[in-house]
């Protein structure tokens, strides 16, 4: 790593990888904040559905959440490569805690006029609460800006805490427990808290952000990329900094199409999930608890992925594994689109998330392996610009599809239509992606990236670790967000 990155890295003794106290502080912070995120996955959409039943307005909240990934992802990469990444994470967690507290108080003030969770049923006629809707929309937007910066810093800090030989183990343990907290424990807890008081899950979520910030603050070390320390008064050339990261990715023969493909995948996924809470309530007939349990289907698939995805990838090959993910993306939306039982959708979510982890088990470690440390924040931000920046566009399309279809057809057909459109779009994407993402191209890029890092002196591990990294298929990664990737 860079000379000015002073960290407490783990050591490898007698073949056993020790992850170190800094990793476990980061791990604990991640568990706690993901528990809060799991509560929020129920609280925010259920609140939105209690404020308005208009499909486009529901979709616009999803747009506000993801718009920052389109307009702020590239500057966030420059900031991540210029400032201490640990301090960025702490600051943004505190900002998110403050915003969530404000939402909690706004909900508390309107608690008497909001419909109870059990009253939000199929066909509910509800006038839009303009005041609370505006607060929710603005909070989602500002929360998204903080999330962009925080998540970009979080993704770049792990390689500074854990040696390359321990990344697979470190990521696997972190993603596995995050899935449990975010999808198995958090959503049912959120439905329980909503039943007690509509504002309660928001205060709970704010508390988890504050605790996570304190734990990350306790991580020892200075986490700046090589060249991050500049003389006093030096101005940042934002255009040059962004162009350097963008140009590196755009010239890369594999990461460029991979980022474009993932962007389309996430954009199409956003079409379906922009109005998913209405689909779940009116087509599937779910209660708050059943809506929460739908998320456990995604969790089950994701958790299975942390154990078996690397084995599947090793047996099939990287290219075939990515092809399998794209193929599943065609059939799963079609199945959900014709379903009326939430248990079927639960099973479909499980399969989808397993294939999403299968995708990330290859792509996340590939990026961590081949991107130079001094560019890691910027290149990751460009990658996420494509990967997440398409989501607000997809959310708008999803909301407009529902409103437009409802104008000429039934409400039920309108809520099913985004799933049918998604299935058709994935067919076209598969035709483009299949020749781009082959095992030969992936492994060649991995080997070339490792060699380049070794030549630049960025690897501190032995040749054996490099050989292992070439042989490994990747590290388990988080699936594209369903309720939001």
ZASEMI-923705 format. One record per atom (N, C-alpha, C): residue in one letter; x, y, z. Coordinates in steps of 0.05 Angstrom, whole numbers, plus 5000, padded with zeros to 4 digits. Layout:
! residues N
AXYZ
...
This chain:
! residues 485
X501749765000
X500050005000
X501750255000
X500650484998
X502150734997
X503450785024
X505750935023
X507250985048
X505751145068
X503851325059
X502451485077
X499851355087
X499451105080
X497150955091
X498150795114
X497750895139
X498750765163
X496450615175
X496550355174
X494350185184
X495449955200
X493649835215
X494249595230
X493349355214
X495049265196
X494249045179
X494648775193
X493048575185
X493448315196
X495948185185
X496747975198
X499047815188
X498147535182
X499747405166
X499247125159
X501346945171
X500546775190
X502446605204
X501646315201
X503646155193
X503145865191
X500645795174
X500245945153
X498045895135
X495345995145
X495246115169
X492746225180
X492746525177
X490546625166
X490346915162
X488947045186
X490347235199
X489147385221
X488147655210
X485647715215
X484447955203
X484948205219
X485448185244
X486248415260
X483948565273
X484548725293
X482548865309
X481149075292
X482649205274
X481349415257
X479149295239
X479649055229
X477648925212
X475148865229
X475548765253
X473148685270
X471548935279
X472949155282
X471349405287
X469749485263
X470949465239
X469449515215
X467149315211
X467749065217
X465748855215
X463348905233
X463848985258
X461749035277
X460049275269
X461449485260
X460049725250
X458249655227
X459249485209
X457649405186
X455149245194
X455549065214
X453248915223
X451049095235
X451849275252
X449949455265
X448549635245
X450049755227
X448849935207
X447049785188
X447749535182
X446049375164
X443549285177
X443649255204
X441149195218
X439249435216
X440349675219
X438649915215
X437649935187
X439449865167
X438549875139
X436249675134
X436349445147
X434249245144
X431649355155
X431749485177
X429349615188
X428249825169
X430149975157
X429350195139
X428050085113
X428849845104
X427649735079
X424649695082
X423749665106
X420849645111
X419649915117
X421050075134
X419950325144
X419450525121
X421450565104
X421250775084
X419150705062
X419150465050
X416950415030
X414250405042
X414050305067
X411350295079
X410350575086
X412250745094
X411451025099
X410651155073
X412151115051
X411451235026
X408651145017
X408050885021
X405450785013
X403150895030
X403950985054
X401951105072
X401551405066
X403451525051
X403351805044
X402051845017
X402451664998
X401351684971
X400951414959
X398951384941
X398551134927
X399151174897
X400151404890
X400751464862
X403451324854
X403251164833
X405651014825
X408051184817
X407551414803
X409651584795
X410951724819
X409351814839
X410451944862
X412051744879
X411151494880
X412651284894
X415351244880
X415251244853
X417651204837
X419651434841
X418551684845
X420351914848
X421951904874
X420851774894
X422451744919
X424851564913
X424351344898
X426651174890
X428651334872
X427651514856
X429351684840
X431151854858
X429851984878
X431352154896
X433551994911
X432951744918
X434951584932
X437351524915
X436951484888
X439051394871
X440151614852
X438851844851
X439852064834
X442752144842
X443452154868
X446252224875
X448352044862
X447651794857
X449551614844
X450151704815
X448251844804
X448551944776
X450152204775
X449552384794
X450752654793
X453152694812
X453452514831
X455552564852
X457652344854
X457152124839
X459051894842
X461851974834
X462152124812
X464852194802
X466352384821
X465052604830
X466452774850
X467052624876
X465252444884
X465752284908
X468252114906
X468852024882
X471351874878
X473752044883
X473752294874
X475952474878
X476252524908
X474052584921
X474152634950
X475352394965
X474452154957
X475451904970
X478451874967
X479451944944
X482351914939
X483952144950
X482652354961
X484052584972
X483952605002
X481952495014
X481552515043
X481852255057
X481952255083
X482152015099
X479451865097
X479551615087
X477151465081
X475651395106
X477051355128
X475651295154
X474051535163
X475251775161
X473852015170
X471352075152
X471552005127
X469252045109
X467051865118
X467651615124
X465551425133
X464151525159
X465751615178
X464651715203
X462851955199
X463852145183
X462252385178
X459652325165
X459652155145
X457252095130
X455251935146
X456251755164
X454451615181
X453051805201
X454452005210
X453252205228
X451152375212
X451752435188
X449852585171
X447352415167
X447652165161
X445351985157
X443751955182
X445151945205
X443751925231
X442052175235
X443152415229
X441652655233
X439152675215
X439552595189
X437252605171
X435052415179
X435852175188
X433851975196
X432352065221
X433652205240
X432352315263
X430252515255
X430952695235
X429052895226
X426552765214
X426952545198
X424652405187
X422952285209
X424352175229
X422852055252
X421152265266
X422152505270
X420552705283
X418252805265
X418752815239
X416652895220
X414352685220
X415052435221
X413052225222
X411552235249
X413052285270
X411752295297
X409752525298
X410352745285
X408552975285
X405952915269
X406152735249
X403852665232
X402552395240
X403552275262
X402652005269
X399651985271
X398352185280
X395452175284
X393852165259
X394952255236
X393452265211
X394352045192
X396551905198
X397451695180
X395751445184
X395151295163
X393651045167
X395350845181
X394150675197
X395650465211
X396550265190
X398750115196
X399749915177
X397649725167
X395849635184
X393849435176
X391649565159
X391549835158
X389549965142
X390550005113
X393049965109
X394150005082
X393649745066
X391349715054
X390549475041
X390049525012
X389449314997
X388949334969
X386649524963
X387149704943
X385049884935
X384550114954
X386450164972
X386150384991
X386050654977
X383950814982
X383851084971
X385151264991
X387151414982
X388751575000
X389651824987
X389052054998
X389952304988
X392952344996
X394452444977
X397352484982
X397852695004
X399352625024
X400152805045
X402552965035
X402053205024
X404153355010
X406453425028
X405853505052
X408053585071
X409953365077
X408853135085
X410552905092
X411852795068
X410452795045
X411752695020
X414152865013
X413953125015
X416153305009
X418553255027
X417953215053
X420153165072
X421452895065
X419852695059
X420952435052
X422652445027
X421652605007
X423152624982
X425852764986
X425852985001
X428353135005
X430252975023
X429252845043
X430952685060
X432252455045
X430752335027
X431752115010
X434052224992
X433652464982
X435752574964
X438352634979
X438152775002
X440552845017
X441852595029
X440152405037
X441152145047
X442752005026
X441852025001
X443251894979
X445952014974
X446252284976
X448852404973
X450852304994
X449952285019
X451652185040
X452351895036
X450451745026
X450851455021
X452951414999
X452951574978
X454851554956
X457651584967
X458151794982
X460851844992
X461651635013
X459851555030
X460551365051
X461151095039
X459450995020
X459750735009
X462350714992
X462950934978
X465350934961
X467850914979
X467851055001
X470051045020
X470250765033
X467950645040
X467850385053
X469050175034
X468450185009
X469349984990
X472350004986
X473550244989
X476350274985
X478050235010
X476750235034
X478350215058
X479149935065
X477549735057
X478049455065
X480849355055
X481649415030
X484249325021
X486549445037
X486049675051
X488049795068
X488149675095
X486149525103
X486049395129
X486849105127
X486248975105
X486648685102
X488548645079
X490448465083
X492348395061
X490848245038
X492048265014
X490648134991
X489947844996
X491647695010
X491047415015
X488747375034
X487847585049
X485647555067
X483047685057
X483147805033
X480747945024
X478347755020
X478847515010
X476647335005
X475247265031
X476947195051
X475847125077
X474447365090
X475747595089
X474547835102
X471947915089
X471847925062
X469347995049
X467247785053
X467947535052
X466047325056
X464647335083
X466247385104
X465147405131
X463447655134
X464247875122
X462748125125
X460148105109
X460248015084
X457848005068
X455747815080
X456747585090
X454947385101
X453347495124
X454647625143
X453247725166
X451547975159
X452448135139
X450848355130
X448148265118
X448248045103
X445847945092
X443847855114
X444947725134
X443247635157
X441947875171
X443648075177
X442648315192
X440748475174
X441448505149
X439948685131
X437248565123
X437248295119
X434848175106
X433447975124
X434847835141
X433547645158
X432447765184
X434047935197
X433348045223
X432048315221
X433248495204
X432248775203
X429448815194
X428648695171
X425848745161
X423648645180
X423748395191
X421748325210
X421648505235
X424048585244
X424248775266
X422949045258
X423349125234
X422149375224
X419149365224
X418049135215
X415149105215
X413949105243
X415548985262
X414648995290
X414649275301
X416749425295
X416949705305
X414849885293
X414149845267
X412049995255
X409449945269
X408949695276
X406449625290
X406149755317
X408449815330
X408449955355
X407950255351
X409550375333
X409250655327
X410650705301
X409350855283
X410350895256
X413151035256
X413651205276
X416151355277
X418451185289
X417850975304
X419850825319
X422150715302
X421550585279
X423850475264
X425750685254
X424950935250
X426751135241
X428651225263
X427751235287
X429551295309
X431451065314
X430450825311
X432250595314
X434450605293
X433750655268
X435650665246
X437750885251
X436851115261
X438751335267
X440751245288
X439851095308
X441651005329
X443750815319
X443050645299
X445050465288
X447150615273
X446450825259
X448450995245
X450351115265
X449351215287
X451051345307
X453051145319
X452050905325
X453850705337
X455950615316
X455150585291
X457050505271
X459250715267
X458450975268
X460451195266
X462451175288
X461551125313
X463351105335
X465350875332
X464350645322
X466150415318
X468250465296
X467350585274
X469350645253
X471350845263
X470551035279
X472351235290
X474551105306
X473950875319
X475950735336
X478050575319
X477550555293
X479550415276
X482050585275
X484350465282
X486850615283
X488150635255
X489450855251
X490950885226
X489951135210
X491451195189
X490751405170
X490351285143
X488051325131
X487251175107
X486951375084
X489251455073
X489351625050
X490751475027
X489951515003
X491251384980
X493851524975
X495551384959
X498151494951
X497751754937
X499251964946
X498952224933
X496752394944
X495252294965
X492952444975
X493852694990
X496152685003
X497052915019
X498153125000
X496853365001
X497653584983
X498553815000
X500353984989
X501154225003
X498754405010
X499054555032
X496954725040
X496254925018
X493754975014
X492855164993
X492655044965
X493454794962
X493254674936
X490354634928
X489654724904
X486954684894
X486654414879
X484454294883
X483854044870
X482854094841
X484253984822
X483254004794
X481153784790
X478653854795
X476553654795
X476353524767
X476453684746
X476153574720
X478353374713
X480853444720
X483053264714
X482953014731
X482253044757
X482052814775
X479952614765
X477552724758
X475352554749
X476152424722
X477352584705
X478052484678
X480052254680
X481852274700
X483852064702
X482551794710
X480751804730
X479351564737
X477551464715
X476051644702
X474251564681
X475851444657
X478051584650
X479651484628
X480851214633
X481751164658
X482850894664
X480850674659
X478350724670
X476350514667
X475450494637
X475150724624
X474150724596
X476050584577
X478650594584
X480650464567
X480950174573
X479950084596
X480249804604
X478349624587
X479449424574
X477749264556
X475649094569
X475849044595
X473948884609
X472149044628
X473349214644
X471749364664
X469749554650
X470449664627
X468549844613
X465949704606
X466049484590
X463449344584
X462149234609
X463749154629
X462549044653
X460949254668
X462049504669
X460649714682
X458049794667
X458249794641
X455849864624
X453649654628
X454449394627
X452549174630
X451249184658
X452749234679
X451649244705
X449749484708
X450549704695
X448749944696
X446049884684
X446049744661
X443449674648
X441949484666
X443349284677
X441949094695
X440649244718
X442049424731
X440949564754
X438749754746
X439049884722
X436950054712
X434349914707
X434649674695
X432249514690
X431049414716
X432849334735
X431849254761
X430349474775
X431249724772
X429849944785
X427149994773
X426749924748
X424049944736
X422049774752
X422849534760
X421049364774
X420649444803
X422749534816
X422549584845
X421749874852
X421450044832
X420550314838
X417850314851
X416050134842
X413350124853
X412749854866
X414949724875
X414549444885
X412749444910
X412849644927
X411249634951
X408249634944
X407449764922
X404649764913
X404049494901
X405849374886
X405449104875
X405048904897
X406748924918
X406548734940
X403948764955
X403049004959
X400649054975
X398148984959
X397949064933
X395449044918
X395248794901
X397548684891
X397448444875
X397948194892
X400048214909
X400647984926
X399147984952
X397948214959
X396248224984
X397848195009
X400248305011
X401948255034
X401348455057
X401648355081
X401648525105
X404448635109
X404848805129
X407448915134
X409448695141
X408548495156
X410348265163
X410948095139
X408948045122
X409447885098
X411248035079
X410948295077
X412748455061
X415548435071
X415848435097
X418548405109
X419648135103
X417947925104
X418947655099
X419747615070
X418647775052
X419547755024
X422547805022
X423547985039
X426448045038
X428147815048
X426947635064
X428547405074
X429047215051
X427347215030
X427947055007
X430547134994
X430847404990
X433347504980
X435647444998
X435147455024
X437347395043
X438147105042
X436246925039
X436846645037
X438646585013
X437946704990
X439546664966
X442246784969
X442347024981
X444947154985
X446747005004
X445546905026
X447146755045
X448246495032
X446546365017
X447446125003
X449746194983
X449546434971
X451546514953
X454246554966
X454346654991
X456846685005
X458246425010
X456746205011
X458045945016
X458645794990
X456845824970
X457045654947
X457745794920
X457446054919
X457846194894
X460646164883
X462646174900
X465446144891
X465845864880
X464545664892
X464845394883
X463445364855
X461145484852
X459745474826
X461445614805
X462645844812
X464245994794
X466745824786
X467945694806
X470345534801
X469745294783
X467345184785
X466644954769
X465745034741
X464145254739
X463145334713
X465145514698
X466745664713
X468445864701
X467146144704
X468746354704
X467746624709
X465746714688
X466446664663
X464646754641
X461946614642
X461946354645
X459446194646
X457746284670
X459046344693
X457646434717
X456146694712
X457546884699
X456247144692
X453947104672
X454346914653
X452246854634
X449746734649
X450246574669
X448146454684
X446546674699
X447946864710
X446547094723
X444747244704
X445747294680
X444147444660
X441747274651
X442147014648
X439946844640
X437746834661
X438546814687
X436646814708
X435047084709
X436447294702
X435147564702
X432847584682
X432847414662
X430647404643
X428147264654
X428647034666
X426346864674
X425146954701
X426747064719
X425647134745
X423647354744
X424147584730
X422047784728
X419447684714
X419847504695
X417447404681
X415747234701
X417047074717
X415646914737
X414247094757
X415647294767
X414347484787
X412047634774
X412347704749
X410247864735
X407647714733
X407647454732
X405147304729
X404247184756
X405747234778
X405047114804
X403047284819
X401647144836
X399747284854
X400147184883
X402147014887
X402746904913
X405547004922
X405647114946
X408147224955
X410247014961
X409446764966
X411446554971
X412946484945
X411546504922
X412946464896
X414946684891
X414146924898
X416047154895
X418347114914
X417847014938
X419946964957
X422046774945
X421146564933
X423046364920
X424546494897
X423146664881
X424446794859
X426546984868
X426047134890
X428047314901
X430447154910
X430046924922
X432246754932
X434046674909
X432946594887
X434546514864
X435946754852
X434546974850
X435747214838
X438147304854
X437947314881
X440147414897
X442447224897
X441946964895
X444246774892
X445846834867
X444446884845
X445846944820
X447147224822
X446047404837
X447247674841
X449947644856
X449947474877
X452447424891
X454447284873
X453447104856
X455146974837
X456547174819
X455047384811
X456147594795
X458347744811
X457747824835
X459547984851
X461947824861
X461647564864
X463847404873
X466147424853
X465547494829
X467547524808
X468347814805
X466447994803
X467048264795
X468248444817
X467348404842
X468348574863
X471248524868
X472048274871
X474848214876
X476548284851
X475448264827
X476848334803
X477648634805
X475748804812
X476449094814
X478449144836
X478149024859
X480049064881
X482848964873
X482948774856
X485448654848
X486948814828
X485548934809
X486949044785
X487049344785
X485449484801
X485449784801
X487749884818
X489450054809
X491650174825
X490450314849
X491850304872
X490850414897
X490350714894
X492150854881
X491851144879
X489351224863
X488251034847
X485951094831
X483450944841
X483750794862
X481650604871
X478950754876
X479050984890
X476651124896
X475351234871
X476951354853
X475851474829
X474851264810
X476351054805
X475350844786
X472850714797
X472850654823
X470450534835
X468050724832
X468550984835
X466351174832
X465351184804
X467151164784
X466251154756
X464650894751
X465650674762
X464250424759
X461450444770
X461250564794
X458650594807
X456950804792
X458250994779
X456751184763
X455151044742
X456350844729
X454850684710
X452950484724
X453950354745
X452450134757
X450050234772
X450250454786
X448050564802
X446750804790
X448250944772
X447151184760
X444751134742
X444450884732
X442150824715
X439650774732
X439950744758
X437650674774
X435550894776
X436351154779
X434151354779
X432651374753
X434151324731
X432751324705
X430751084704
X431650854713
X429850624714
X427450674732
X427850814754
X425650864773
X423551044760
X424451244745
X422551414731
X420951254711
X422351084696
X421050924675
X418950744689
X419750624712
X417950444726
X415350584734
X415650824746
X413350974755
X411551054731
X412851144709
X411351224686
X409850984673
X411150744673
X409950504663
X407350444677
X407350464704
X404950414720
X402850614714
X403450864714
X401451074709
X400351054680
X402151014661
X401350994633
X399550754628
X400350524638
X398750284634
X396050304648
X396050424672
X393550454686
X391550634671
X392650814655
X390950994640
X389350854618
X390450624609
X389150484587
X388250204595
X389050114619
X388349844628
X387749844657
X387849604669
X387149574697
X389549654715
X388949704740
X390949764760
X392849514764
X391649284764
X393249044768
X395249004745
X394249034720
X396049004697
X398249214698
X397649454707
X399549674709
X401849604729
X401149474751
X403149404771
X404749154762
X403648994744
X405148764734
X406948844710
X406249054696
X407649124671
X410649164674
X411649294695
X414549324697
X416149064696
X414948854707
X416348594707
X416548474679
X414448514663
X414548404636
X416548564619
X416548834622
X418448994607
X421348924615
X421848874641
X424448804650
X425448544637
X423748344636
X424448084624
X425348124595
X423848284580
X424448334552
X427148474549
X427648674567
X430148824566
X432548654572
X432248464590
X434548284597
X435248104573
X433248034557
X433847874533
X435848024515
X435248274510
X437048434493
X439748474506
X439848504532
X442448534546
X444148284544
X442848054546
X444347804544
X445747774517
X444447864496
X445547844469
X448148014467
X448148254480
X450448424480
X452648324498
X451948224522
X453848164543
X455347904539
X454047704527
X455247434526
X458047424514
X458547564491
X461247554480
X463247734494
X462247914512
X464048094526
X465247974551
X463847794564
X464647704590
X465247404589
X467547334578
X468447064577
X470447004599
X470746744606
X472646674626
X475446754618
X476146714593
X478846784584
X479447074588
X477547254581
X478047534584
X478247614613
X476647494631
X476647564659
X479247484672
X480147234667
X482647144680
X485047284669
X485047354643
X487247504631
X487447784644
X485147914649
X485148174661
X486148154690
X485347944704
X486147914732
X489247874734
X490347704717
X493247654717
X494747904710
X493748054690
X495148294682
X495048504703
X492848534717
X492548724739
X494348664762
X494548404770
X496248324792
X499248384785
X499948324760
X502748364751
X503348664752
X501448834743
X501949124743
X502249234771
X500649134790
X500849224818
X503449134830
X504348894824
X506848794834
X509148964824
X509049034798
X511149194786
X511249474798
X508949574807
X508849844819
X509449834849
X509949594860
X510549574888
X508149604906
X505749564896
X503349604913
X502649354928
X503649114920
X503048874934
X505148824955
X504348764980
X506148705001
X506248405008
X504948244992
X504747964997
X506747804981
X506947554986
X508847384972
X507747294945
X509547164929
X508647054904
X506446854907
X506446704929
X504446504934
X501646624935
X501446864948
X498847004949
X497947084921
X499847184905
X499147264878
X498147014862
X499446784865
X498546544852
X495746464861
X495246494887
X492646424898
X490546614887
X491246874885
X489347074875
X488547014846
X490546924830
X489946854802
X488046614801
X488446424819
X486846174819
X484046224830
X483746414848
X481146454861
X479246584841
X476646514844
X474646634827
X473746904837
X474146964862
X473447224872
X472447214900
X471447444910
X470447474937
X467447514937
X466047404957
X463247454958
X462547744960
X460647834945
X459948124945
X456948154950
X456148394956
X453348454961
X451748444935
X449448334935
X447748334911
X446748604904
X446148654879
X444948904871
X442448954888
X441949194898
X439749244916
X437049184903
X435549034917
X432848964906
X430749174913
X430549234939
X428449424947
X428949704938
X431549754930
X432050034923
X431650084894
X440549594881
X441449504856
X440649464847
